[in-house]
Amino acid sequence: MTKKKFVEEFDIEIEQPNLKYVSDYDTFENKKLLDELRNKIIQNLIDDNFKNDGSMDDYVKKEIDKTIAGYDLSNVERSYIYNLIDNEINGYGPISELLEDKSITEIMVNGINEIYIEIDGRVIRDESVSFINEDHIIRTIQRMIQPLGRTIDTSNPMVDARLNDGSRLNAVIPPLSLNGPILTIRKFKDELANIDDFLRSGALTPYMARFLEACVQAKLNIIISGGTGSGKTTLLNVLSSFINHEERIITIEDAAELKLKQQHVISLETRLVNYEGQGEVTIRDLVINSLRMRPDRIIVGEVRGKEAFDMLQAMNTGHSGSLTTMHANSPVDALNRLETMILMAGMDIPIKALREYIENAIDIVVHIERLNDGRRKITSICEIVGFDEDTIKLKEIFEFKKMGLLNNREVDGEFVRHNYIPKVYKELKAKGIDTLKDIFEVGEKNA
């Protein structure tokens, strides 16, 4: 049922309430009554298991008319009910408007009355949005994943999927979740960030940006490390924009998020196992296959398993300029995790040989963090300079030094370039990139 048809059949002047988040909902004097009416209508829809088709138009109109009859509701309040039911039928229930709001980057449903959203790096609770019960949450999840050929139920209580707009959905329901159905959606951004956006936000300095651009153009192998939600994929997309437009680029991801603007880009995406337990295509499968596709660059959205060894192998066998991301709390942690991934893959390699292999493969590690105040910053750019018996050695080139918190709870700190001329600088100059002389002068200074 379209909005236009709703308006015609109700024969009322619809006033769009334009509600946004927590405070606006509180302006309704009859908010408790409105919730009761909305819950009753939606519960009837769930009980009757109606789907979005023409056969339900008369039923829905009758239900709404019957439910709100005798109540003295303003046009705005009637519009509010209309919007909620319209979202239930034609959208994704209570979270429909959250999905449409471009300022929201993440939606987290922890319970029927516990919905959190992320805006500008800050997570806040949205008290204006709620589900009527746990069945309502599950019904919403099912409606979102059904067009993708996926399902969720007690025998298949976890699903990870990419929505048609590119957003990533993860849902877990009982018996795996002890707190009821849990839904998490990381939204896809129509307008992807570029290096100028990073500079304007203070995520890095012009010196750092120029250095990273030179490293990508010189085809150095780069790992981007960081925690969940730190902006690794966004930074990967930004660094990928520095790749020459004449190169053949192959991207490999679980859920396609990278949007490269170069002309010669091949995008590969993994496939999950089907109902018969077959058909799975992993990141490792795609990395191995990509080596037969004559790539100039291989970009892996995230390395987290057996594919780590194949990625290193590619880097060590002429496929330079590769980029990837890893979940890690620091650059050192990233390399330790890389070692662990390879060893857990069953590779019978002496630890000393493995570390030498990593040293020869990886040139630069870039670490990005989401600070306590919600801002994202590149907190470290370092290079591998060798290894000893215990660990691989890293040397920091740029760093964001945290100094504490300001009165407004914003993290205080400054970017610093260390008193160190990186060995990759010589490699950059050897490849004809001689534009960083003003950066790598003797003496520690602000970056």
N, C-alpha and C positions, 0 to 999 in steps of 0.2 A: 504494500500500500504506500503510495507516494505521499509526500507532504501536501501536494496540491489537492489530492483526492481527499485527504483528511480535512482540509480546510473547507472544501466544498460541502462535504457531508455534515460537518458540524455547523456550518453556516455562522461562523463567528469570525471576528477580526482577530487574527493571531498577532499577538505582540511578542516579539522575541525577547525573552528575559535576559539573554546574554550573561548567564551565570558563569562565574569563574572562581573555582576553588573554594577555599574554606569560608571566607567572610560573606560572600554574596548570598549564599543559601540562607544565612541567618536573617535576612531581611524579610522572609516570609513569616507572617504571623501564624499561618495555618500549616507550618512545616510538618508537624506531627501528623496531622490529618492527611496531608499530601503524600507522606510516606506510606501511611496505611492504605490509601487508595491505590497508589502505585504498586505496592506489594501484593495487594489482592488481585489486581489485574494480571500482573506478571506471574503470580502463582498459578492462576487459572490457565495461562498460556503454557506454563511448564507441565501442569497436570494433563492437559489435553494434547501435549506434544505437537502443537501446530508448527508448521514450517512456513517459510516465506513464499507463499504462492497466492494466487487470486482467490482460492477457495476460502481464505480466512478473513477477507475484507469485512463481510457482513458480521461475522462473529466478533471481530475486534471492535467494530463500531458499537455493536450491541452491548458488549462487555463494558466499554468505557461509559456509554450512556447510562447503563444500569448502575454502574458503580458511583458515578459522580452526581446522579440525579438527587435532588433535594438538598445539595450542599451549595452554599452561597460562595462560589469561587469567582475571583476576578478573571478577566481575560488572560492576564499574565500567569496566574496560577493554573488556569486551564491549559495554557500553552506549555507550562512546565510539565504537566501530566502528559500532554500530547508528545512533547519532545522525548520524554523518557520511554514511552511506549513505542514511538517511531524508531528510536535507537534499538529497542529490544527486537523489533521486527526486521528492520532494514539495516541495522548496524550491529554493534557488538555490545549491546546492553549498556550498563553503567559507565564503561570505560570508552565508549564511542568518541566522546568529545575530547577525552585525554589523548586518544590516538590521533585526532586531527590537529591538535595544538602543537605547532612546530617548535614552541619554546620548551616543550617537555622532551627529555632525551631518554627517560626510562620510566616504566610503570611497574610497580611491585604490589601485587595483591597477596597479602599475608592472611587474610580472613575476610569475613563478610563486611566488617566495619573497619578494616585495617588496610587502607590503600595508601601507598607512598608513591611520590613522584619525584623525579630529579629535574631541577631547573638550574641552569648555570652552575652545575657541579654540586649544588646543594640538594640534599634529600629532605623533603618535607612531607608531613602527613596531610592528606586531603580528606577532610572530614565531611565534605559536601557530596562524596561519592560512596555508595554502599551497595552491596548485594543483599537479597532478601534471605538467602540461606546458602548452604554449601552446594546444593543441587543447582542453584542458579549460577554459581561460579563454574561448575563442571559443564553445564549447558553452554555457557559462553565460550569456554575453551573448545568444546566440540564444534561449535559453529565456526570458530576461527580456523580450525585445522581440517575440517571436513573437505573443503574445496581442494586441499593439498593432498588428498588421498590418505590422510593420517587419522588415527583414532586414539582415544584414551579411555580406559576403563580399568576395572580391578585386575584384570589379567594382563593389561598393558598400561601400568600406572604412571608412566613417564614418557614425555614427548619433547623433542627438540626440533624446531622447524623454522623455516624462513618464510615469512608472509610475502604476498605478492608485491608489496612495496619495498621489500628488502629487509624489513625489520625482523629481528630474531626473537622467537617465542620459545620459552621453556616452561613446562608445566609438570608438576608432580602432585599426585593425589594419593589418598589412602589406598592400600596399606603402607606405601613407602613414606608418605608424609603423615606424621603423628598429629599435626596441627590442622588437618583438613587440607583442601585443595590450595596449592600455591601456584601463582601465575607470575611470570616475569617477562617483560617485553622490553628489549632494547631497540629503540626506534631508529629507523633509517633516516638519514638527513638528505633532503633533496639537494641542498647546496653544500657541497663538501668544502672543508677548510683548505686554504692554501697557505703558503709560507707567510704571506702578508697578514693573514688572520692570526697566525701564531705570534708574529712580532707585535701586532697591536694588543694582543692579550697579555703580553709579557711572558710568554712561555719560553722564550729564548732571546738572545741578542742578535744584532746584525752580524757580528763576527762569527757567532756559532752557526747562523744560517748560511753564511758564505762558505764556511768550512764544510758543512754537511753537503752543500750543493757540489762543492769540488770533489768530495769523496764519492758521491754517486756518479758524477760525470767521469771520474777516473776508474770506475768499475771496481771499487773496493767492496768487499763483502761485509755487510752490516747486519747486526742483530739489534732489534729494538726490544728492550725489556721494560717491565712495569707490572703493577698489580692490576686487579680487575677494575675496569672503568677508568683507567688512567689515561687513555687516549692513544694506545699503541697502534690500533688499526688506522686511526685518523692520521697519526704521524707517518705511518707507512705509506699511506696514500699521498701525503705531501712530498715525502722524499722521492716517491716514484715519479712525481711530476718533473723531476730533474733529468730523467732518462731521455736520451736522444730519440727523436721521433722516427729515426730510420731503423731503430733496433726492433727485433722480434721479441716480444715479451710474453711470457707464459705465467699467468697467475693461478695459484692453487689454493682453494679455501674450502672450509666446511660449509660456510654460508657466504655467498658472494656479496662482499661489501665494498671491495675496491672498485673504483670507477676511474680508470686511467683514460687520459685524453689522447694518448698516442694512437696512431692509426693501426699499427700492427700489433694487436693485443689478442691473445688467445686466453679465454677464461675457462678454467676447469673447476668443477665442484664435486665434492664427495657424494656418495649415495649410501644411505643406510640399508641395513639388512631388511629384507621383505618378510612377509608373514611366514614363508616357508624356511626362513633362516638362511636365505641365499641372496645373492645380488649385491652384497656390500662392496663398495669401492672406497678405499681409505686414502688418506693424504699420502701415505707411503706408495701406494699403487700409482697415484698420479705423478708423484715426484719421479719415480722410476720411468714411467711412460714419457714424461716430459723430456727426458734426456734423448729420446729418439725423435724429437720434434724439431730439432735444429734451433734451440733457443739461443738468443743473445743474452737474455736475462731470465732468471727464474725467481719469482716472488711467491713465497709461501705465507699465507695469512697468519698462521700460527704453527709453530713446531712444538709438539708435546708428547711424542712417542717414538716409535721405531723409525719413523721417517727422518729423525735427526741424523742418523748415520748416512743415509742416502743423500741428504742435503749437503753434509760435509764432503761427501765423496764428489758431488757435483762441483762444489767450490774448489776442490783440489785437483780437478781434472779438466781445467780449462773453461768452466762456466763461471767466470768471475762476474762481479757486479750483482750477486744475488742478495736479496733482502728478505728478512723474516722477522717475526715477533715471538716473544716467549713470556710467559708469566713468571715473574721473579721479583724479589724485593730489593735487589741491587744488582749491579753488573757482575760482581763475584758470584752471587747466588745464581745468576743466569748461566754462567759457565759450569758451575757445579751441577746444575740441573741437566745441562747438556751432556756432561759425562755420565750422569745417572741414567739418562734416557738410552744412551748407546749401550751401556752395560746391561740394562734391563732388556734390551732387544736381543740379548743372547750373543753379542759379538765377542768372540774370544780374542780380545786385544789386550796386551799388557798395558797397564795404566800409564806408564811412561810413553809408550808409543801413541796411546790415545791422546794424551795431552799435547804431544808434538803435532799430531794430526789436527787438533783444534787450533793450535797456534798458527799453523800454516794456512788454515782455512779462513779464520775470522780475522778481519782487520780492525773493525770498529764496533764498540758496544755503546749504544745510546740508551740511557735510562730516563724514563718519563714517570712522573708521579702526580697523583691528585693529592694536593696538600690538605691539611685539616680545614682550611677555609674554603675548600671546594675548587680552588684554582688549580690548573694543570701547568706543570713546568717541567722542562727538560733539566733534570738535576745533575746529570753527569754525562760527559762524552769522554770515553777513554779508549785506549788501544792495548792490545796484547803485546807484551814485551819479552815473553819467555815463560818458563815454568821451572819449578823445583820439585822435590819429591812429594810435597804436600799439596801444592796448588798451582794453578796458572796465574802468572803475574800480570796485573793490569797497571797501566800508568794513566792517571787522569789528565786530560787536556783542558776541559772546561768543567766547572762545577757551580751549582747553586748552593751557597753557604747559608744555612738557616741560622738565624740569630735569636729567635724567640717570637713572641706574639705582640702585636700592637694593641692599643686600647680597643679597637674595633674588632678584635679577634682575628685580624688578618696576619698571616705569617710574614714576619720580617726577615729579609735576607738580601743577598746580592750575588750577582754572577761574577765569577772570577776565572781568568785564564791563568793557569799555573805556569811557573817559571820553568818551562820545559818545551823543547822543540820536538814534536813527535816524529818518530821514524817514518810515518806515512807521508809526512811533508816532503821528504826526499822523493818518495815514490810519486807524489803528485807532480813535483817539478819534472821528474824524469818522463812523465807522460804529457808534458807540455803545458801543465796548469801552473802558471807562475803569477797568480793574482792574490796571494796571501802574505806577501812580504810584510805588509803593514801590521799584520796580526801577530806573526811569530817573531817578535823582537825580544831581546833579552830582558828579563825582569818581569816579576809578577805584576799584573795590572788588572783592572776591571775588564770583564769580557765585553 
